[in-house]
Amino acid sequence: MSTILTIISMMVIGAIIGGFTNFIAIKMLFHPYHEKRLFGYKLPFTPGLIPKRRIELSEKVGEMVTKHLLTPEVFKEKLVNPSTQHVLEDTIKVQFDTLKKKKYTIQHFVDRIDYPLEEKINNTLNTTIQQKVDKYYETHKNEQLQSLIPVEIFEQLSQQVNRVTPEILTKIDEYLSSEKGEQDIHSMVEEFFEQKGKMVGMIQMFMTTEEIVDRVKKELKNVIKQEKIENMIDLQVRKQYEKWMSKPLEDVLTSERKDKAKLLIAEELTHSINVNRYLNTPLYELVPNLFVYMEGEGTERFIEYMIRKVGDNISLILERMKLAELIKGQIDRFELSYLEKLVIEISNKELKLITLLGFVLGGIIGLLQGIIAIFV
């Protein structure tokens, strides 16, 4: 009976030692979190294994994930998967449908970030136009005006010159026939007689002022109908036109005038472009062809293109993302208590089995020791 009790006692003691040893070993994976000192000397096995090797562990986990789990091949395989393509296509079509139904505008999105886009665009347009005018002026200021005018416009101007002389003569004739013209001639005739004295004034004894005015009007009208006068006016018009066309730009448009002109041009063009109208126009109306295309084959082609591009550059993307460093950084941010809880939650069943195995092995070893002790 004492023999059996001895064997049982040794089995129980062995089981307790084996189980408790495994339990302590598991706890020492994390505890203590920090090193302990006694009389200024660091106690062995402090801190625990994982806290002590935390940096090395996080680096190894990061390397393992990027080299064996989240590899470029895995990402590429997932991207080219038909289910992924279908999900992306459905998502894009839903987004475009939402933009269309809710009549979203560019201004809707700008308002969300509270950014003065319209003001910025108008200022940029205004500044850019002024800079273009300045650059054009500095580049061409010494060139003749004729060389700066497009050929089509220059030809139209030349055709308009042919109409100037007839227009001038028509206006003169209309003026002479008008009440204003008659009054002006009348005033000039009276002023002429007053200035020339009595000798010339004697003419009024034979003709009234009105008759003289009528005679002057008729003579003037006859004069402007003469081909010689028409040719003379036409010659002067063409000379002036050619003179202006041969002038350098800076003679026609001085620097001071250019500065005033560029402000007016920039303001007028900016106002004509009307950025506000574009910002507040629904995207569906602003770019209708894009919506029609994306509702059709566009989405599929876009997804195929993006998947191909991302797949071809996935290695570079992951490299620039520095995924291993990202994982390491995230692990390093974990509190040790949270990391311990996470590990225990994942492997709780296995850790309990290890503890139980310690009890079993300890009991077996105790049994063997008891049997050996009896026979020895």
Beta strands, then each sheet from edge to edge (+ up, - down):
strand 1: 37-38
strand 2: 41-42
sheet 1: 1+ 2-
end
